[in-house]
């Protein structure tokens, strides 16, 4: 039987949003690969912990593949859901021939939609997560007939400034959901002009 690499969605951050399936797969792994905050969720698991640094992702994924080829049970931890701005696309790009077992997770997009009462099957989902700044095609993706749920780049202020510079009114509303599922979670409804002046962390989902 071919050994498959697990790509496991671990939800938005809090343990209460982990699925039973995800926990079972992770607890039965020999090697866990993930960000610092991902690995900390499973510090009780008796497994080799491999830190996934943003600048060393290709190298780390290849290291995980080596563990897999040596017969170890390997799980790559993906915050949110692996299939939406998660590790699935990254692993497939770096190691296209590796057989995968994908365990879905609760995305921060889903949680934001739930918190705000938005049916997310009718919302417009956009990700610029991981990018340095908004790009020109963002305007083409925005749909003014429905809620636009956006996984932004690192700086909300850059997104707000970009939208204002490209024709949005400074008074246009934006909802910022920061650190969803964590004790210091906050959801704020402000204007783009206000968002341009404020400093939010990188763990955000925005709705415009």
VENQUIFEN-V564774 format. One record per run of one state. SS is the DSSP state (A for helix, B for strand, O for the rest). FROM is the first residue (numbers start at 1). TO is the last residue. If there is no record, write none. Layout:
# VENQUIFEN-V564774
ss = <SS & SS>
from = <FROM & FROM>
to = <TO & TO>
This chain:
# VENQUIFEN-V564774
ss = <O & B & O & B & O & A & O & A & O & B & O & A & O & B & O & A & O & B & O & B & O & A & O & B & O & A & O & B & O & A & O & B & O & A & O & B & O & B & A & O & B & O>
from = <1 & 5 & 10 & 11 & 12 & 15 & 18 & 20 & 28 & 31 & 35 & 36 & 41 & 48 & 52 & 54 & 70 & 74 & 79 & 80 & 81 & 87 & 95 & 100 & 104 & 108 & 117 & 124 & 128 & 137 & 142 & 148 & 152 & 156 & 166 & 173 & 179 & 186 & 192 & 198 & 204 & 208>
to = <4 & 9 & 10 & 11 & 14 & 17 & 19 & 27 & 30 & 34 & 35 & 40 & 47 & 51 & 53 & 69 & 73 & 78 & 79 & 80 & 86 & 94 & 99 & 103 & 107 & 116 & 123 & 127 & 136 & 141 & 147 & 151 & 155 & 165 & 172 & 178 & 185 & 191 & 197 & 203 & 207 & 208>
